[in-house]
Amino acid sequence: MRLSKRSDVAPFIVMDVLREANARAAAGAEIFHLELGEPGGPTPEPVAAAARRALDGGRIGYTESLGLPALRARIARFYGERYGIDLPAERVVITAGASAGFILAFLAAFDVGERVALAEPGYPAYRNILSMLGIEPVALETTRATRYQPTPTHLEAVGPLAGLLVQSPANPTGAVLTRAELKALAEAAKARGTLFISDEIYHGITYGVSAETALAFDDEAIVINSFSKYFSMTGFRIGWMIVPTPFVRPIERLTQNLFISPNTLSQHAAMGAFDAIPELQARVAAYARNRAVLLKAFEESGIPALPPEGAFYIYADVSRLTNDSAALASELLAQTGVAATPGPDFGGPTAHTTLRFSFAGAESAVQEAAERLTEFFRGR
């Protein structure tokens, strides 16, 4: 049977780790899920209440392809509240999670064969989606010296680019671009005639620093965000994009044909998310406590780890133990029940000597996982 070449895409390894962890759990093992970037805890109550009101209201049908006007207007207002940016609601596009936002942005902005740069290590779906669409991902190999974030100097070495995609806070490192760094990247991209795309999905989750929006420096940037991370709505699969005005109608046409409309119930639920800020801030405080627990465990174990400035991941250097982080992750899961994501998911020169650990789960689970990690690493 013939399969398309575009289907021959690299796996999202973290989901393979999840499958193995779930199989062990089904067999009776105690598992600590530090592999998934998924907030712990229940759905925020204002979100659940908004979903219940929508269900009680009767039929859940299609919405406009660009999303509920009320939700688009609320998100535009949010940009004024959080960033001081006056954003027309017409430039807000509701999407089926940030993942759909990337698909729509790439289809609307780039033709087959064009080149889009992105940092490695980085979120693997970027390069995989680009490849599936026939767009060439151009890896910007970063190091700890720049906190694994790209710089304008990286752009000078890779030739012409149609696009530059950045993420701050970043996955897997948690690194946050400063205001000056983000401004420099946006200006460098504009000077080259390169479309700037900013993944801001982890905004709201930072530790002692602030995450800036690219819109502060480039009004023609495409910004992608989601209700999944800060708003703790992963399973609702609802997100948004901020796009320049010329992109609105083309993206509407793409959405009409690809998705018809975003999930209606999830859009109504998302209307309640902005009433959950106190609850969400309490969750960020819990992430901060989990962060401290894991960082201490790695320090005591002699495992170098980059202290994350945002998101809820620790990118740990296990080079003194292995040059096969995938094998180490399997051994760690088998011996301790702690599931972690091996570096090859994220690419870059450190891929085979790093593991990513998520600290978004319950504090009790992270504490127990930290104790098991300390025992495992100290014994090697």
C-alpha positions as CSV (number, residue, x, y, z in Angstrom):
1,M,0.0,0.0,0.0
2,R,1.4,3.4,-1.0
3,L,1.7,6.2,1.6
4,S,2.5,9.8,0.9
5,K,5.9,11.2,1.4
6,R,4.5,14.0,3.6
7,S,3.2,11.4,6.0
8,D,6.8,10.2,6.7
9,V,7.2,12.7,9.5
10,A,9.2,12.3,12.7
11,P,7.1,11.2,15.7
12,F,6.3,13.5,18.6
13,I,8.4,11.4,21.0
14,V,6.8,12.7,24.2
15,M,3.5,11.0,23.1
16,D,5.4,7.8,22.6
17,V,6.8,8.2,26.2
18,L,3.2,8.8,27.4
19,R,2.0,5.6,25.7
20,E,4.8,3.6,27.4
21,A,4.1,5.2,30.8
22,N,0.4,4.5,30.5
23,A,1.1,0.9,29.6
24,R,3.2,0.6,32.8
25,A,0.4,2.3,34.8
26,A,-2.2,-0.1,33.4
27,A,0.1,-3.0,34.6
28,G,0.0,-1.6,38.1
29,A,3.2,0.6,38.2
30,E,3.1,4.0,40.0
31,I,3.9,6.6,37.3
32,F,4.9,10.2,37.7
33,H,4.1,12.2,34.5
34,L,6.9,14.7,34.1
35,E,6.9,14.1,30.4
36,L,3.8,16.1,29.4
37,G,3.5,19.9,29.3
38,E,0.1,19.7,30.8
39,P,-1.1,21.8,33.7
40,G,-2.3,19.8,36.7
41,G,-5.5,20.4,38.6
42,P,-9.1,20.5,37.5
43,T,-10.6,22.8,34.8
44,P,-10.8,26.3,36.3
45,E,-14.3,26.8,37.7
46,P,-15.3,29.9,35.7
47,V,-14.4,27.9,32.6
48,A,-16.5,24.9,33.6
49,A,-19.4,27.2,34.5
50,A,-19.3,28.9,31.1
51,A,-19.3,25.5,29.4
52,R,-22.3,24.4,31.5
53,R,-24.2,27.6,30.7
54,A,-23.6,27.0,27.0
55,L,-24.8,23.4,27.2
56,D,-27.8,24.4,29.2
57,G,-28.6,27.1,26.6
58,G,-29.5,24.5,24.0
59,R,-28.0,23.7,20.6
60,I,-24.2,23.9,20.0
61,G,-23.8,24.7,16.4
62,Y,-21.2,26.2,14.1
63,T,-19.8,29.6,14.8
64,E,-18.3,32.0,12.3
65,S,-15.0,30.6,10.9
66,L,-12.9,33.2,12.6
67,G,-14.6,32.5,15.9
68,L,-17.2,33.9,18.2
69,P,-17.2,37.7,17.9
70,A,-17.6,38.1,21.7
71,L,-14.5,35.9,22.3
72,R,-12.5,37.8,19.7
73,A,-13.4,41.0,21.3
74,R,-12.6,39.7,24.8
75,I,-9.1,38.6,23.7
76,A,-8.5,42.0,22.0
77,R,-9.4,43.6,25.4
78,F,-7.0,41.3,27.2
79,Y,-4.1,42.7,25.1
80,G,-5.0,46.1,26.4
81,E,-5.2,44.9,29.9
82,R,-2.0,42.8,29.9
83,Y,0.3,44.6,27.4
84,G,-1.2,48.0,27.0
85,I,-1.8,47.4,23.3
86,D,-4.8,48.7,21.4
87,L,-5.8,45.7,19.3
88,P,-8.8,45.6,16.9
89,A,-10.9,42.6,17.5
90,E,-11.0,42.0,13.7
91,R,-7.3,40.9,13.8
92,V,-8.1,38.1,16.3
93,V,-8.6,34.7,14.9
94,I,-9.9,31.8,17.1
95,T,-8.2,28.5,16.3
96,A,-8.5,24.8,17.2
97,G,-5.6,25.1,19.6
98,A,-2.2,26.7,18.9
99,S,-1.5,23.7,16.6
100,A,-4.2,24.8,14.1
101,G,-2.8,28.4,14.4
102,F,0.6,27.2,13.1
103,I,-1.0,25.3,10.2
104,L,-3.0,28.4,9.2
105,A,-0.1,30.8,9.6
106,F,2.3,28.6,7.6
107,L,-0.3,28.0,4.8
108,A,-1.2,31.7,4.6
109,A,2.3,33.0,4.7
110,F,4.6,30.6,2.9
111,D,4.7,28.7,-0.4
112,V,6.2,25.3,-0.9
113,G,10.0,25.4,-0.8
114,E,10.3,28.6,1.1
115,R,12.5,28.7,4.2
116,V,11.5,29.3,7.8
117,A,14.1,29.6,10.6
118,L,13.5,28.3,14.2
119,A,15.8,27.6,17.2
120,E,17.0,24.2,18.1
121,P,16.4,22.8,20.7
122,G,12.8,23.7,20.2
123,Y,9.2,22.5,20.0
124,P,9.3,19.6,17.5
125,A,5.9,20.2,15.9
126,Y,7.2,23.4,14.3
127,R,9.6,21.7,12.0
128,N,7.3,18.7,11.5
129,I,4.3,20.8,10.4
130,L,6.6,22.9,8.1
131,S,8.0,19.7,6.5
132,M,4.5,18.3,6.0
133,L,3.5,21.4,4.2
134,G,6.6,21.3,1.9
135,I,8.2,24.3,3.7
136,E,11.9,24.0,4.6
137,P,12.6,24.3,8.4
138,V,16.0,26.0,8.9
139,A,17.6,25.1,12.2
140,L,19.3,27.8,14.2
141,E,21.5,25.8,16.5
142,T,21.7,27.5,19.8
143,T,23.7,27.0,23.0
144,R,23.5,27.6,26.7
145,A,25.5,30.8,26.1
146,T,22.3,32.5,24.6
147,R,20.0,30.5,26.9
148,Y,19.1,28.4,23.8
149,Q,17.4,31.4,22.2
150,P,18.2,32.7,18.7
151,T,19.9,36.0,18.1
152,P,20.3,38.3,15.1
153,T,23.7,36.8,14.6
154,H,22.1,33.4,14.0
155,L,20.1,34.9,11.1
156,E,23.2,36.2,9.4
157,A,24.5,32.7,8.8
158,V,21.5,31.1,7.2
159,G,20.8,33.0,4.0
160,P,17.4,34.3,2.8
161,L,14.4,33.4,4.9
162,A,10.7,33.8,4.4
163,G,10.0,33.5,8.1
164,L,11.4,33.4,11.6
165,L,9.6,31.6,14.4
166,V,10.5,32.4,18.0
167,Q,9.0,31.2,21.3
168,S,9.3,33.0,24.6
169,P,9.0,31.4,27.2
170,A,10.5,28.5,25.3
171,N,9.9,24.8,25.2
172,P,12.0,22.8,26.3
173,T,14.2,25.3,28.1
174,G,11.9,27.8,29.8
175,A,14.1,30.6,28.5
176,V,12.5,34.1,28.2
177,L,13.6,36.7,25.7
178,T,14.2,40.1,27.4
179,R,12.5,43.1,25.9
180,A,15.7,44.1,24.2
181,E,16.4,40.7,22.8
182,L,12.9,40.3,21.4
183,K,13.0,43.8,19.9
184,A,16.4,43.0,18.3
185,L,15.1,39.8,16.7
186,A,11.9,41.5,15.4
187,E,13.9,44.4,13.9
188,A,16.4,42.0,12.3
189,A,13.7,40.0,10.7
190,K,11.9,43.1,9.4
191,A,15.2,44.5,7.9
192,R,15.6,41.2,6.0
193,G,12.0,41.2,4.8
194,T,11.3,38.1,6.9
195,L,7.9,37.5,8.5
196,F,8.2,37.3,12.3
197,I,6.0,34.7,14.0
198,S,5.9,34.7,17.8
199,D,4.7,31.7,19.8
200,E,3.5,33.1,23.1
201,I,1.6,30.1,24.4
202,Y,3.4,30.2,27.8
203,H,2.8,33.8,28.5
204,G,1.5,34.3,32.0
205,I,3.9,31.6,33.4
206,T,7.1,33.3,34.4
207,Y,9.3,33.5,37.4
208,G,10.7,36.9,38.4
209,V,10.7,38.2,34.8
210,S,8.1,39.4,32.3
211,A,7.3,38.0,28.9
212,E,6.9,40.6,26.2
213,T,4.6,40.3,23.2
214,A,6.1,40.7,19.7
215,L,3.3,43.1,18.9
216,A,5.1,45.7,21.0
217,F,7.9,45.8,18.4
218,D,6.3,44.7,15.1
219,D,2.6,45.3,14.4
220,E,2.9,43.1,11.3
221,A,4.0,40.1,13.3
222,I,1.9,37.0,13.6
223,V,1.3,36.0,17.3
224,I,0.0,32.6,18.3
225,N,-1.3,31.8,21.7
226,S,-3.6,29.3,23.3
227,F,-5.9,28.7,26.3
228,S,-4.0,25.4,27.0
229,K,-1.1,26.4,29.2
230,Y,-1.7,29.4,31.4
231,F,-5.5,29.0,31.3
232,S,-5.2,25.2,32.0
233,M,-7.6,24.2,29.1
234,T,-5.5,21.7,27.2
235,G,-8.3,19.3,26.3
236,F,-10.6,22.0,25.1
237,R,-8.2,22.5,22.1
238,I,-8.9,26.2,21.7
239,G,-6.4,29.0,20.9
240,W,-6.0,32.2,19.0
241,M,-3.9,34.2,16.5
242,I,-3.2,37.9,16.1
243,V,-2.6,38.6,12.4
244,P,-2.0,41.6,10.2
245,T,-5.1,42.8,8.5
246,P,-4.2,41.5,5.0
247,F,-4.0,38.0,6.5
248,V,-7.5,37.9,8.0
249,R,-9.6,37.0,4.9
250,P,-7.1,34.4,3.6
251,I,-7.0,32.7,7.0
252,E,-10.8,32.9,7.1
253,R,-10.9,31.1,3.7
254,L,-8.4,28.5,4.9
255,T,-10.4,27.9,8.1
256,Q,-13.7,27.6,6.2
257,N,-12.2,24.7,4.2
258,L,-10.0,23.0,6.8
259,F,-12.0,23.3,10.0
260,I,-15.3,25.1,9.2
261,S,-15.1,26.7,12.6
262,P,-13.3,26.2,16.0
263,N,-15.0,24.1,18.6
264,T,-18.1,26.0,19.7
265,L,-18.4,24.6,23.2
266,S,-14.7,25.3,23.8
267,Q,-15.1,28.9,22.7
268,H,-18.0,29.5,25.1
269,A,-15.9,27.9,27.9
270,A,-13.0,30.2,27.0
271,M,-15.1,33.2,27.7
272,G,-15.0,32.2,31.3
273,A,-11.2,31.9,31.4
274,F,-10.6,35.6,31.9
275,D,-12.6,35.4,35.2
276,A,-10.2,32.7,36.5
277,I,-7.1,34.9,36.8
278,P,-6.8,34.7,40.6
279,E,-7.1,30.9,40.4
280,L,-4.6,30.7,37.5
281,Q,-2.1,32.9,39.4
282,A,-2.3,30.5,42.3
283,R,-1.4,27.7,39.9
284,V,1.7,29.7,38.7
285,A,2.8,30.0,42.3
286,A,2.5,26.2,42.6
287,Y,4.6,25.8,39.5
288,A,7.2,28.0,41.1
289,R,7.3,25.8,44.1
290,N,7.6,22.7,42.0
291,R,10.4,24.4,40.0
292,A,12.4,25.0,43.2
293,V,11.9,21.4,44.3
294,L,13.2,19.9,41.0
295,L,16.1,22.4,40.7
296,K,17.2,21.4,44.2
297,A,17.0,17.7,43.3
298,F,19.2,18.2,40.2
299,E,21.7,20.3,42.1
300,E,22.0,17.6,44.8
301,S,22.4,14.9,42.1
302,G,25.1,16.7,40.2
303,I,22.9,17.1,37.1
304,P,23.3,20.6,35.5
305,A,20.0,22.1,34.7
306,L,19.1,25.5,33.2
307,P,16.9,27.4,35.7
308,P,13.8,28.2,33.6
309,E,12.5,31.8,33.6
310,G,9.1,30.7,32.3
311,A,6.9,27.8,31.2
312,F,7.1,24.7,33.3
313,Y,10.1,22.7,32.1
314,I,13.6,22.0,33.2
315,Y,16.1,21.1,30.5
316,A,18.6,18.9,32.2
317,D,22.1,18.0,31.1
318,V,22.8,14.2,31.5
319,S,25.9,14.1,29.4
320,R,28.0,12.7,32.3
321,L,25.7,9.7,32.3
322,T,24.9,9.0,28.7
323,N,25.0,10.0,25.0
324,D,21.7,8.2,24.5
325,S,19.1,10.2,26.4
326,A,16.3,8.1,24.9
327,A,17.7,4.9,26.5
328,L,18.2,6.8,29.8
329,A,14.6,8.0,29.7
330,S,13.4,4.4,29.3
331,E,15.7,3.2,32.1
332,L,14.5,6.0,34.4
333,L,10.8,5.1,33.7
334,A,11.4,1.4,34.3
335,Q,13.3,1.9,37.6
336,T,11.6,4.9,39.2
337,G,8.2,5.4,37.4
338,V,9.3,8.9,36.5
339,A,8.5,9.7,32.8
340,A,10.7,12.3,31.1
341,T,11.1,13.5,27.5
342,P,14.4,12.7,25.8
343,G,16.2,15.4,24.0
344,P,15.9,14.1,20.4
345,D,12.3,15.4,20.5
346,F,13.7,18.9,20.5
347,G,16.7,18.6,18.2
348,G,20.0,20.6,18.3
349,P,23.5,19.6,19.3
350,T,22.5,18.6,22.8
351,A,19.7,16.3,21.8
352,H,21.3,13.0,22.9
353,T,22.6,14.3,26.2
354,T,19.5,16.1,27.6
355,L,16.2,15.3,29.2
356,R,13.2,17.5,29.7
357,F,11.1,17.4,32.9
358,S,7.8,19.1,33.3
359,F,6.9,20.4,36.7
360,A,3.3,21.3,35.9
361,G,1.7,18.5,37.9
362,A,0.5,18.2,41.5
363,E,3.0,19.4,44.1
364,S,2.9,16.0,46.0
365,A,3.7,14.1,42.7
366,V,6.5,16.4,41.8
367,Q,8.0,16.1,45.3
368,E,7.9,12.3,45.2
369,A,9.3,12.3,41.7
370,A,12.2,14.6,42.8
371,E,13.1,12.2,45.6
372,R,13.2,9.3,43.1
373,L,15.2,11.3,40.6
374,T,17.7,12.2,43.3
375,E,18.1,8.5,44.4
376,F,18.4,7.4,40.7
377,F,21.0,10.0,39.7
378,R,23.1,9.7,42.9
379,G,23.5,6.0,42.4
380,R,25.2,6.4,39.0
